[in-house]
């Protein structure tokens, strides 16, 4: 992705809080974790996280809003932050609004930070730290036994305390 505001490819990425909309409601709600508060897309960027209830992106021409963008202060370096390079990702083959599922378990390192922008339908179980993949079998077993989402969360947390879940049909106050 672009490293500065003068790149012909466009503006650099910016840090933001992951959000979702409930069908029929145009308000953008922050995705909040049980233990880690609102989830940021680039939490280790040392940039504040942008949020707008109407879904507006920050204006790079506004000096206060430009502070959310992740720029490279050293043009000789090839990364955005420390040793990380932020790259464009391929567009989804199926538009996000056409994804159809009611439950999803995504067990991958920091899957919440990376994928909740796309997978924000129904109930989604995800990770917020590095995972050893220990929770999947316990998740399936507990789900098939009819456990509640909170009971499933408690069970998989006991394997490794990196899991969380979110119900995207409800606002944050009802989670």
CORDA-V814605 format. One record per residue. N is the residue number from 0. SS is DSSP state (a for helix, b for strand, c for the rest). PSI is psi in radians with two decimals (* if undefined). D_CENTER is the distance of its C-alpha to the mean C-alpha in whole Angstrom. Layout:
n=<N | N>
ss=<SS | SS>
psi=<PSI | PSI>
d_center=<D_CENTER | D_CENTER>
This chain:
n=<0 | 1 | 2 | 3 | 4 | 5 | 6 | 7 | 8 | 9 | 10 | 11 | 12 | 13 | 14 | 15 | 16 | 17 | 18 | 19 | 20 | 21 | 22 | 23 | 24 | 25 | 26 | 27 | 28 | 29 | 30 | 31 | 32 | 33 | 34 | 35 | 36 | 37 | 38 | 39 | 40 | 41 | 42 | 43 | 44 | 45 | 46 | 47 | 48 | 49 | 50 | 51 | 52 | 53 | 54 | 55 | 56 | 57 | 58 | 59 | 60 | 61 | 62 | 63 | 64 | 65 | 66 | 67 | 68 | 69 | 70 | 71 | 72 | 73 | 74 | 75 | 76 | 77 | 78 | 79 | 80 | 81 | 82 | 83 | 84 | 85 | 86 | 87 | 88 | 89 | 90 | 91 | 92 | 93 | 94 | 95 | 96 | 97 | 98 | 99 | 100 | 101 | 102 | 103 | 104 | 105 | 106 | 107 | 108 | 109 | 110 | 111 | 112 | 113 | 114 | 115 | 116 | 117 | 118 | 119 | 120 | 121 | 122 | 123 | 124 | 125 | 126 | 127 | 128 | 129 | 130 | 131 | 132 | 133 | 134 | 135 | 136 | 137 | 138 | 139 | 140 | 141 | 142 | 143 | 144 | 145 | 146 | 147 | 148 | 149 | 150 | 151 | 152 | 153 | 154 | 155 | 156 | 157 | 158 | 159 | 160 | 161 | 162 | 163 | 164 | 165 | 166 | 167 | 168 | 169 | 170 | 171 | 172 | 173 | 174>
ss=<c | c | c | c | c | c | c | c | c | c | c | c | c | b | c | b | b | c | b | b | c | c | c | c | c | c | c | c | b | b | c | b | b | c | c | c | b | b | c | b | c | c | c | c | c | c | c | c | c | b | c | c | c | c | c | c | c | c | c | c | c | c | a | a | a | a | c | c | b | c | c | c | c | c | c | c | c | c | c | c | b | c | c | b | c | c | c | c | c | c | c | c | c | c | c | a | a | a | c | c | c | c | b | b | b | c | c | c | c | c | a | a | a | a | a | c | c | c | c | c | c | c | b | b | b | b | b | c | c | c | c | c | c | c | c | a | a | a | a | a | a | a | a | a | c | c | c | c | a | a | a | a | a | a | a | a | a | a | a | c | c | c | b | b | b | b | b | c | c | c | c | a | a | a | c>
psi=<2.90 | 2.56 | -0.34 | 3.13 | -0.10 | 0.16 | 2.30 | -0.30 | -0.23 | -2.94 | 2.72 | 2.90 | 2.85 | 2.70 | 2.46 | 2.76 | 2.36 | 2.40 | 2.95 | 2.86 | 2.46 | 2.34 | 2.28 | -0.04 | 2.11 | -0.05 | 2.39 | 2.18 | 2.50 | 2.44 | 2.09 | 2.39 | 2.65 | -0.67 | -0.31 | 0.20 | -2.74 | 2.47 | 2.25 | 2.59 | -0.75 | 1.25 | -0.43 | 0.30 | -0.19 | 0.33 | 2.57 | 2.76 | 2.27 | 2.54 | 2.39 | 2.20 | -0.42 | 0.07 | 0.12 | 2.47 | 2.75 | 2.62 | 1.99 | -0.27 | -0.31 | 2.02 | -0.62 | -0.66 | -0.42 | -0.35 | -0.27 | -0.29 | 2.50 | 1.78 | 2.80 | 1.95 | -0.26 | 1.72 | -0.32 | -0.39 | 2.72 | 0.21 | 2.79 | -0.66 | 2.13 | -2.06 | 0.20 | 2.43 | 2.23 | 2.17 | 2.78 | 2.48 | 2.66 | 2.50 | 2.63 | 2.46 | -0.55 | 2.17 | 2.48 | -0.72 | -0.21 | -0.01 | 2.31 | 1.93 | 2.74 | -0.38 | 2.51 | 2.39 | 2.02 | 1.77 | 1.66 | 2.76 | 2.11 | 0.68 | -0.53 | -0.86 | -0.64 | -0.59 | -0.15 | -0.34 | -0.65 | -0.86 | 1.18 | 1.14 | 2.64 | -2.46 | 2.21 | 2.19 | 2.39 | 3.11 | 2.67 | 0.06 | -3.14 | 2.44 | 2.54 | 0.12 | 0.50 | -0.25 | -0.22 | -0.88 | -0.71 | -0.66 | -0.90 | -0.83 | -0.85 | -0.68 | -0.78 | -0.45 | -0.05 | 0.32 | 2.67 | 2.87 | -0.73 | -0.68 | -0.73 | -0.78 | -0.80 | -0.71 | -0.85 | -0.47 | -0.57 | -0.40 | -0.76 | 2.13 | 1.01 | -0.06 | 2.67 | 3.02 | 2.82 | 2.46 | 1.85 | 0.09 | -0.06 | 2.60 | 2.86 | -0.59 | -0.27 | 0.15 | *>
d_center=<18 | 21 | 22 | 23 | 24 | 27 | 26 | 27 | 24 | 22 | 20 | 18 | 14 | 13 | 11 | 9 | 8 | 5 | 8 | 10 | 14 | 16 | 19 | 22 | 20 | 19 | 17 | 14 | 12 | 10 | 8 | 10 | 10 | 14 | 15 | 12 | 12 | 9 | 6 | 6 | 5 | 9 | 10 | 13 | 14 | 16 | 16 | 15 | 12 | 13 | 13 | 15 | 16 | 18 | 15 | 17 | 16 | 18 | 21 | 22 | 26 | 25 | 25 | 23 | 20 | 21 | 20 | 16 | 17 | 17 | 20 | 22 | 25 | 27 | 28 | 30 | 27 | 24 | 21 | 19 | 18 | 21 | 21 | 17 | 18 | 15 | 16 | 16 | 14 | 17 | 16 | 16 | 19 | 19 | 17 | 14 | 16 | 19 | 17 | 19 | 18 | 18 | 17 | 14 | 14 | 12 | 14 | 13 | 12 | 9 | 7 | 5 | 3 | 5 | 5 | 4 | 5 | 8 | 9 | 9 | 13 | 15 | 14 | 12 | 12 | 10 | 10 | 9 | 12 | 14 | 16 | 19 | 19 | 21 | 20 | 20 | 24 | 23 | 21 | 23 | 26 | 25 | 24 | 27 | 29 | 27 | 26 | 23 | 20 | 20 | 23 | 21 | 18 | 21 | 23 | 20 | 19 | 23 | 22 | 20 | 18 | 14 | 13 | 12 | 12 | 11 | 14 | 13 | 17 | 17 | 16 | 15 | 19 | 19 | 17>
